Amino acid sequence: MNTTTAALADALEQRLGDPFDPANPYGFQAVVAAAEAGRRPDGDAWEVPDGDPEPVLHALRAVHRRSPAVAALPPATVAGAGGLTEALAVGAGVGALDSALRITLRHLRARRLYGAAAIDLPSLRSLLSGAFADLLLCDVLATLAVREAAAGPAQHGTPAHALAVLGPRILQGALDRLSVVMGSRFYIRVGEHAAFQLLLSETQRALFEAGRRTPEADAAPVPLTELLADPAVAALCDPQLLAAAPGRGLTGRVRRAAQPTGPVHEQLYAELVDRYEGGRSFDLARRALPDRP
């Protein structure tokens, strides 16, 4: 992603600040308090400005990282562009998964199980790398879908069609697995655990609304393997990492895929930790974030 594409999101991230800072009026604590009071979070920094579709996608993710319910599509950006609304709505959900994955990683680093740090358990590391691979898979589909959306409504066999049919299910599946990793603390309605619950529930509603816009005729089997063999995909992300995404199992009869293992898992997990510690987004953009580790 070039600097022009990143500019909208970077400016919005700086306005919204560190979501983990309890004193931040745009942080998780303020967002959760507003949701529990049944009102919209205060402040005017939430608005996503109009612009070209791809920069708007990343700017929407900056809002979704804090509260999907607050995000609104800029009207001029989507006017007259067939399929763009769906691509932006689902693609923005990558931001919510970014924060959910970040919260889970923080939680496991601080928690001890069986006398050891929870983050050191191989099964939990594999679940984290699986969620990361699903995030990358959705981002690849979303990026290609937004770029092609100006051509018209999503046609069968295109990235936009794959995103519309599979994207919500891949994102929801990753979030559900992370909620299991959070364990009993998932139900604690304080601090970052309350933020995780909020992200999960608001993303469910947002993805449900996006799914309602997908005609039943578009629910035909998606040729995901063929799509991911396209050179345009390899230009965005290592195909081996995408091949390890558990969400790919949604296209088969089993409807469930194993978590990443072996060298691919190690590569995914190392990249995840590197981005987390370096304050970078988990999507393809690797944007600098205001979040504290």
C-alpha positions as CSV (number, residue, x, y, z in Angstrom):
1,M,0.0,0.0,0.0
2,N,1.5,3.3,-1.0
3,T,1.5,6.5,1.1
4,T,-1.5,8.0,-0.7
5,T,-3.6,4.9,0.0
6,A,-2.5,5.0,3.7
7,A,-3.0,8.7,4.3
8,L,-6.7,8.6,5.2
9,A,-6.3,5.7,7.6
10,D,-3.1,7.1,9.2
11,A,-4.8,10.4,9.8
12,L,-7.9,8.7,11.3
13,E,-5.8,6.5,13.5
14,Q,-3.9,9.4,14.9
15,R,-7.2,11.3,15.6
16,L,-8.7,8.3,17.4
17,G,-5.5,7.4,19.3
18,D,-4.6,4.3,21.3
19,P,-7.8,2.3,21.9
20,F,-6.2,0.6,24.9
21,D,-5.6,3.9,26.7
22,P,-8.4,4.2,29.4
23,A,-8.1,8.0,29.2
24,N,-8.7,8.1,25.5
25,P,-12.3,9.4,24.7
26,Y,-12.2,7.2,21.5
27,G,-10.7,4.2,23.3
28,F,-12.3,0.8,24.2
29,Q,-13.3,2.0,27.7
30,A,-15.3,5.0,26.3
31,V,-16.8,2.9,23.5
32,V,-18.0,0.2,25.8
33,A,-19.4,2.7,28.3
34,A,-21.3,4.4,25.5
35,A,-22.7,1.0,24.2
36,E,-23.8,0.0,27.7
37,A,-25.6,3.4,28.0
38,G,-27.3,2.8,24.6
39,R,-25.7,5.8,22.9
40,R,-23.2,6.5,20.2
41,P,-19.6,7.3,21.5
42,D,-19.0,11.0,21.9
43,G,-16.7,13.0,19.6
44,D,-16.6,13.9,15.9
45,A,-13.4,12.1,15.0
46,W,-15.2,8.9,13.9
47,E,-16.3,10.2,10.5
48,V,-14.6,8.5,7.5
49,P,-14.0,11.1,4.7
50,D,-14.9,10.5,1.1
51,G,-12.1,9.3,-1.2
52,D,-11.0,6.6,-3.6
53,P,-12.3,3.1,-2.5
54,E,-9.1,1.5,-1.4
55,P,-8.0,4.4,1.0
56,V,-11.6,4.5,2.3
57,L,-11.4,0.7,3.0
58,H,-8.4,1.2,5.3
59,A,-9.9,4.2,7.0
60,L,-13.1,2.2,7.7
61,R,-10.9,-0.4,9.3
62,A,-9.5,2.2,11.7
63,V,-13.0,2.7,13.0
64,H,-13.9,-1.0,13.0
65,R,-10.8,-1.6,15.1
66,R,-12.7,0.2,17.9
67,S,-16.4,-0.2,17.1
68,P,-17.9,-1.5,13.9
69,A,-21.3,-0.1,14.9
70,V,-19.9,3.5,14.7
71,A,-18.5,3.1,11.2
72,A,-20.5,4.6,8.3
73,L,-19.7,4.3,4.6
74,P,-19.0,7.7,3.0
75,P,-22.0,8.3,0.6
76,A,-20.0,9.7,-2.3
77,T,-17.5,6.9,-2.3
78,V,-20.0,4.2,-2.9
79,A,-22.5,6.1,-5.1
80,G,-23.0,4.3,-8.4
81,A,-20.3,1.7,-7.9
82,G,-21.9,-1.8,-8.2
83,G,-20.6,-4.2,-5.6
84,L,-18.5,-1.6,-3.8
85,T,-20.7,-1.3,-0.8
86,E,-20.6,-5.0,0.0
87,A,-16.8,-5.1,-0.6
88,L,-16.2,-2.2,1.8
89,A,-18.6,-3.5,4.4
90,V,-17.1,-6.9,4.6
91,G,-13.5,-5.8,4.1
92,A,-13.8,-3.3,6.9
93,G,-14.5,-6.2,9.2
94,V,-10.8,-7.1,9.0
95,G,-10.2,-4.1,11.4
96,A,-12.4,-5.7,14.0
97,L,-10.6,-9.0,13.7
98,D,-7.3,-7.1,14.0
99,S,-8.3,-5.7,17.4
100,A,-9.8,-9.0,18.6
101,L,-6.6,-10.8,17.7
102,R,-4.6,-8.2,19.4
103,I,-6.7,-8.4,22.6
104,T,-6.4,-12.2,22.6
105,L,-2.6,-12.1,22.2
106,R,-2.3,-9.6,25.1
107,H,-4.6,-11.8,27.2
108,L,-2.5,-14.9,26.6
109,R,0.7,-13.2,27.3
110,A,-0.6,-12.1,30.7
111,R,-2.3,-15.4,31.6
112,R,-0.7,-18.6,33.1
113,L,-2.0,-22.1,32.5
114,Y,-0.6,-25.3,34.0
115,G,2.2,-23.4,35.6
116,A,3.4,-21.8,32.3
117,A,2.6,-18.7,30.3
118,A,-0.5,-19.5,28.2
119,I,1.1,-18.0,25.2
120,D,3.7,-20.7,25.2
121,L,1.1,-23.5,24.7
122,P,1.5,-24.8,21.0
123,S,-2.2,-25.3,20.5
124,L,-3.0,-21.7,21.5
125,R,-0.2,-20.3,19.3
126,S,-1.6,-22.3,16.4
127,L,-5.1,-20.9,16.9
128,L,-3.6,-17.4,16.8
129,S,-1.7,-18.1,13.6
130,G,-4.9,-19.5,12.1
131,A,-6.8,-16.4,12.9
132,F,-4.0,-14.3,11.4
133,A,-4.1,-16.4,8.2
134,D,-7.8,-15.9,7.9
135,L,-7.4,-12.2,8.4
136,L,-4.8,-12.1,5.5
137,L,-7.1,-14.2,3.3
138,C,-10.0,-11.9,3.8
139,D,-7.8,-8.9,3.2
140,V,-6.5,-10.3,-0.1
141,L,-10.1,-10.9,-1.3
142,A,-11.2,-7.5,-0.1
143,T,-8.3,-5.7,-1.7
144,L,-8.9,-7.3,-5.1
145,A,-12.7,-6.9,-4.7
146,V,-12.5,-3.2,-4.0
147,R,-10.1,-2.7,-7.0
148,E,-12.5,-4.5,-9.4
149,A,-15.8,-3.2,-7.9
150,A,-16.0,-0.2,-10.3
151,A,-16.5,-2.7,-13.1
152,G,-20.0,-3.6,-11.8
153,P,-21.7,-6.1,-9.5
154,A,-19.8,-9.1,-8.3
155,Q,-19.8,-11.9,-10.8
156,H,-19.4,-15.6,-9.9
157,G,-15.8,-16.7,-9.7
158,T,-14.4,-13.2,-8.9
159,P,-12.7,-12.0,-5.7
160,A,-15.7,-9.8,-5.0
161,H,-18.0,-12.8,-5.2
162,A,-15.7,-14.9,-3.0
163,L,-15.6,-12.0,-0.5
164,A,-19.4,-11.6,-0.4
165,V,-20.0,-15.3,0.0
166,L,-17.1,-16.4,2.2
167,G,-15.8,-13.2,3.8
168,P,-18.4,-12.9,6.6
169,R,-18.1,-16.6,7.5
170,I,-14.3,-16.6,7.6
171,L,-14.3,-13.5,9.8
172,Q,-17.0,-14.8,12.1
173,G,-15.2,-18.2,12.4
174,A,-11.9,-16.6,13.4
175,L,-13.7,-14.4,16.0
176,D,-15.5,-17.4,17.4
177,R,-12.3,-19.4,17.8
178,L,-10.6,-16.4,19.5
179,S,-13.5,-16.2,21.9
180,V,-12.8,-19.8,22.9
181,V,-9.2,-18.9,23.5
182,M,-10.2,-16.1,25.8
183,G,-11.8,-18.7,28.0
184,S,-14.0,-17.9,30.9
185,R,-12.6,-14.4,31.0
186,F,-14.5,-13.7,27.8
187,Y,-17.6,-13.2,29.9
188,I,-16.0,-10.5,32.1
189,R,-17.5,-7.2,31.2
190,V,-14.6,-5.0,32.2
191,G,-11.5,-3.7,30.5
192,E,-10.3,-5.3,27.3
193,H,-12.5,-8.4,27.7
194,A,-15.6,-6.2,27.5
195,A,-14.1,-4.6,24.4
196,F,-13.7,-8.1,22.9
197,Q,-17.3,-8.9,23.6
198,L,-18.3,-5.6,22.0
199,L,-16.2,-6.2,18.9
200,L,-17.7,-9.7,18.5
201,S,-21.3,-8.7,18.9
202,E,-21.0,-5.6,16.7
203,T,-19.1,-7.5,14.0
204,Q,-21.8,-10.2,14.0
205,R,-24.5,-7.6,13.3
206,A,-22.4,-5.8,10.6
207,L,-21.6,-9.1,8.8
208,F,-25.2,-10.2,9.0
209,E,-26.3,-7.0,7.3
210,A,-23.6,-7.4,4.7
211,G,-24.8,-11.0,4.1
212,R,-28.4,-9.9,3.6
213,R,-27.2,-7.9,0.6
214,T,-25.8,-11.0,-1.1
215,P,-28.4,-12.5,-3.4
216,E,-29.1,-16.2,-3.0
217,A,-28.0,-16.8,-6.6
218,D,-24.5,-15.7,-5.6
219,A,-24.2,-18.4,-3.0
220,A,-23.0,-20.9,-5.5
221,P,-19.7,-22.8,-4.7
222,V,-16.7,-20.5,-4.8
223,P,-13.6,-21.6,-6.8
224,L,-11.3,-20.3,-4.1
225,T,-8.3,-22.5,-5.0
226,E,-8.4,-21.2,-8.6
227,L,-8.8,-17.6,-7.4
228,L,-5.8,-17.8,-5.1
229,A,-3.7,-19.2,-7.9
230,D,-4.0,-15.9,-9.7
231,P,-0.6,-14.0,-9.9
232,A,-2.4,-10.9,-8.5
233,V,-2.8,-12.8,-5.2
234,A,0.9,-13.7,-5.0
235,A,1.7,-10.0,-5.5
236,L,-0.2,-9.2,-2.3
237,C,0.6,-12.1,0.0
238,D,2.6,-15.4,0.2
239,P,0.2,-18.1,-1.2
240,Q,1.6,-20.6,1.4
241,L,0.3,-18.4,4.2
242,L,-3.1,-18.2,2.6
243,A,-3.2,-21.9,2.0
244,A,-2.9,-22.4,5.8
245,A,-6.0,-20.3,6.5
246,P,-8.7,-22.4,8.3
247,G,-11.4,-20.4,6.5
248,R,-10.5,-22.1,3.3
249,G,-12.3,-25.2,4.7
250,L,-15.6,-23.4,4.3
251,T,-15.5,-24.2,0.6
252,G,-15.4,-28.0,1.1
253,R,-17.7,-30.6,2.6
254,V,-16.0,-30.8,5.9
255,R,-16.6,-27.1,6.6
256,R,-13.7,-27.0,9.0
257,A,-10.0,-26.9,8.4
258,A,-7.1,-27.7,10.6
259,Q,-5.1,-24.9,12.2
260,P,-1.7,-24.1,10.7
261,T,1.2,-26.4,11.5
262,G,4.9,-26.7,10.8
263,P,7.0,-24.0,9.2
264,V,4.0,-22.1,7.9
265,H,2.6,-21.8,11.4
266,E,6.0,-20.7,12.7
267,Q,6.2,-18.1,10.0
268,L,2.7,-16.8,10.7
269,Y,3.2,-16.7,14.4
270,A,6.6,-14.9,14.1
271,E,5.1,-12.3,11.8
272,L,2.1,-11.8,14.1
273,V,4.3,-11.2,17.1
274,D,6.6,-8.9,15.2
275,R,3.7,-6.7,14.1
276,Y,2.2,-6.7,17.6
277,E,5.4,-5.7,19.3
278,G,6.2,-3.2,16.5
279,G,2.8,-1.5,16.6
280,R,1.8,-2.5,13.1
281,S,-1.6,-3.5,11.7
282,F,-2.1,-7.2,11.0
283,D,-3.5,-6.7,7.5
284,L,-1.5,-6.4,4.3
285,A,-0.8,-2.7,4.8
286,R,1.2,-3.2,8.0
287,R,0.2,0.3,9.0
288,A,1.8,2.0,12.0
289,L,-0.8,2.1,14.8
290,P,-1.0,4.2,18.0
291,D,-1.7,1.1,20.1
292,R,0.6,0.3,23.0
293,P,1.8,-3.3,23.0
